[in-house]
Amino acid sequence: MSIFELPQLYRDVKAEAQAVAAEVAPFAGEADECSEVHAPTLAVLRASRLCELMVPSAYGGRFERVDPLAVCVAREACMKASAHLDALLALQGIGSYAIALGGSEAQRRDWLPRVASGDSIAALALTEPEAGSDLKAITTTLRPSATGDDEFVLSGRKSFISNAPVADFFTTLVREPASGEGEEDDYSVVLVPADSPGVRISPSPEIIAPHVLGEVDFVDVVLTSDHRLGAPGRGVAHVLATLSVFRSSVAGAAVGLMEGALEIAGRHAAERQQFGRPLVRLGAVANLLADSWVDLESSRLLAYRVADMARRDPATTLDHSSLAKLAATEAAGRVVDRCVQVMGRWGLIKGSRIEQYYRQARPMRIYEGASEVLRLGIANRLCRDIVRTGTPSGAQY
Ligand SMILES: Cc1cc2nc3c(=O)[nH]c(=O)nc-3n(C[C@H](O)[C@H](O)[C@H](O)COP(=O)(O)OP(=O)(O)OC[C@H]3O[C@@H](n4cnc5c(N)ncnc54)[C@H](O)[C@@H]3O)c2cc1C
């Protein structure tokens, strides 16, 4: 296999996702302006087999373990057609990965097959009104109940949670206050069914690129130890493992967005004439297009390479996943801005595909790790590697 060629398995996954994307394309413009779930898009996703990519095969999924490279290429195809489709697909994995990782056999059997079929909608609840990048500042708390009967009480508010209004369950990061003096609080992950008494959903503010978001209040929700995903204190590890697998797929989605934007701008530059020649023959416009293609292809190579690393060993790839996400989402911001510039006033038409891409690129640099926060982790890893081994890891081809 050439290292520059995607193996057939992944080309097949991409073709499968492209076929799903083609079904959504006729109404993607409308779906991408929805802050509520767009029923026809969800119906297409459910009728496809794409959600199987998000679950291990023992529980109705496609591959033995969730394959980050398959997720990456599927999201690339979906995002190019519709951000709404991409988000629905991605959240099935992001919201359920902790179940595959730390859930009991009963929890896996109960939830994962329904996630794989798209019948149950997943959500991951980390962010709070006062805790975004600084996740250890969360105040949503799990405390033993006064009854003492293996019962716990969950209280707090999660904010900007994708899929919240339609989710069937919330994989939720909680704080467990230390029981003894001088001990540290634990962070744990619990699975909260959305129909639990005390779970209340309200709308989040609408954002520039509409997204299905909600605020989730947990008002004295009673849980038992059966709702835990993994041992107490494993919460942050589960969140990092989820990000390690799925951050490279945000890079894949950014690649899809860049490709879509560049196709529109490239066609415009080839067809529109100014000063007696096509725009592409005006040097400054050629620069915009050429630099964008470089950004696209270099982001694609890094995304595939890192997703492949995460496929082999997800436990050690968080920093590289961050690297791919940082590179591709920052590139997407540059590329879509250049594409709008290439199109002149035609890049500014409200609701046009290029204008939607322009808005959709922006949140990608904030969610699942804002760029500045990713840079901190990446730089730390770089220096640690150099001090330990003399070279950054990943340099050894
Ligand atoms: C479309 C969308 C979907 C989302 N979906 C979910 C979801 O499903 N589940 C969920 O839990 N959350 C979700 N979020 C929330 C998202 O994870 C947070 O927005 C993100 O973690 C950043 O947190 P914040 O917005 O509070 O920004 P802040 O943490 O307040 O950061 C503000 C700015 O300060 C910078 N900054 C922060 N800390 C540092 C630092 N140490 N060094 C340097 N710079 C720093 C950041 O980079 C950023 O530029 C979603 C957000 C969006 C926009």
The ligand as a MOL file (V3000), in Angstrom:
LIG
                    3D

  0  0  0     0  0            999 V3000
M  V30 BEGIN CTAB
M  V30 COUNTS 53 58 0 0 0
M  V30 BEGIN ATOM
M  V30 1 C -21.3700 24.2700 18.3150 0
M  V30 2 C -20.9250 23.8820 19.6910 0
M  V30 3 C -21.2310 22.6150 20.1620 0
M  V30 4 C -20.8480 22.2410 21.4560 0
M  V30 5 N -21.1950 21.0050 21.9120 0
M  V30 6 C -20.8310 20.6340 23.1710 0
M  V30 7 C -21.2120 19.3530 23.6760 0
M  V30 8 O -21.8640 18.5550 22.9990 0
M  V30 9 N -20.8400 19.0300 24.9360 0
M  V30 10 C -20.1120 19.8790 25.7320 0
M  V30 11 O -19.8150 19.5200 26.8580 0
M  V30 12 N -19.7480 21.1100 25.2730 0
M  V30 13 C -20.0870 21.5030 24.0180 0
M  V30 14 N -19.7360 22.7450 23.5330 0
M  V30 15 C -18.9740 23.6520 24.3860 0
M  V30 16 C -17.5000 23.6990 24.0070 0
M  V30 17 O -16.8940 22.5040 24.3510 0
M  V30 18 C -16.8550 24.9200 24.6790 0
M  V30 19 O -17.3510 26.0610 24.0130 0
M  V30 20 C -15.3320 24.8770 24.6140 0
M  V30 21 O -14.8300 23.8840 25.4540 0
M  V30 22 C -14.6890 26.2100 25.0050 0
M  V30 23 O -15.1800 26.6370 26.2180 0
M  V30 24 P -15.7830 28.1210 26.3640 0
M  V30 25 O -16.6720 28.3760 25.2090 0
M  V30 26 O -16.3650 28.2290 27.7300 0
M  V30 27 O -14.5570 29.0820 26.2140 0
M  V30 28 P -13.4980 29.4810 27.3850 0
M  V30 29 O -12.9620 28.2510 28.0100 0
M  V30 30 O -14.1000 30.5170 28.2510 0
M  V30 31 O -12.3410 30.1200 26.4990 0
M  V30 32 C -12.4620 31.4410 25.9500 0
M  V30 33 C -11.1740 31.7580 25.2030 0
M  V30 34 O -10.0610 31.6940 26.0950 0
M  V30 35 C -9.0960 30.7690 25.5970 0
M  V30 36 N -8.5050 30.0380 26.7180 0
M  V30 37 C -9.1380 29.3630 27.6850 0
M  V30 38 N -8.2710 28.7760 28.5020 0
M  V30 39 C -7.0460 29.0970 28.0630 0
M  V30 40 C -5.7180 28.7980 28.4860 0
M  V30 41 N -5.4720 28.0290 29.5570 0
M  V30 42 N -4.6830 29.3180 27.7630 0
M  V30 43 C -4.9040 30.0930 26.6740 0
M  V30 44 N -6.1420 30.3980 26.2220 0
M  V30 45 C -7.1900 29.9120 26.9040 0
M  V30 46 C -9.8500 29.8380 24.6800 0
M  V30 47 O -9.0130 29.2750 23.7220 0
M  V30 48 C -10.8650 30.7750 24.0790 0
M  V30 49 O -10.2760 31.4480 22.9940 0
M  V30 50 C -20.1140 23.1420 22.2620 0
M  V30 51 C -19.7920 24.4100 21.7560 0
M  V30 52 C -20.1910 24.7910 20.5040 0
M  V30 53 C -19.8330 26.1480 19.9980 0
M  V30 END ATOM
M  V30 BEGIN BOND
M  V30 1 1 1 2
M  V30 2 1 2 3
M  V30 3 2 2 52
M  V30 4 2 3 4
M  V30 5 1 4 5
M  V30 6 1 4 50
M  V30 7 2 5 6
M  V30 8 1 6 7
M  V30 9 1 6 13
M  V30 10 2 7 8
M  V30 11 1 7 9
M  V30 12 1 9 10
M  V30 13 2 10 11
M  V30 14 1 10 12
M  V30 15 2 12 13
M  V30 16 1 13 14
M  V30 17 1 14 15
M  V30 18 1 14 50
M  V30 19 1 15 16
M  V30 20 1 16 17
M  V30 21 1 16 18
M  V30 22 1 18 19
M  V30 23 1 18 20
M  V30 24 1 20 21
M  V30 25 1 20 22
M  V30 26 1 22 23
M  V30 27 1 23 24
M  V30 28 2 24 25
M  V30 29 1 24 26
M  V30 30 1 24 27
M  V30 31 1 27 28
M  V30 32 2 28 29
M  V30 33 1 28 30
M  V30 34 1 28 31
M  V30 35 1 31 32
M  V30 36 1 32 33
M  V30 37 1 33 34
M  V30 38 1 33 48
M  V30 39 1 34 35
M  V30 40 1 35 36
M  V30 41 1 35 46
M  V30 42 1 36 37
M  V30 43 1 36 45
M  V30 44 2 37 38
M  V30 45 1 38 39
M  V30 46 1 39 40
M  V30 47 2 39 45
M  V30 48 1 40 41
M  V30 49 2 40 42
M  V30 50 1 42 43
M  V30 51 2 43 44
M  V30 52 1 44 45
M  V30 53 1 46 47
M  V30 54 1 46 48
M  V30 55 1 48 49
M  V30 56 2 50 51
M  V30 57 1 51 52
M  V30 58 1 52 53
M  V30 END BOND
M  V30 END CTAB
M  END
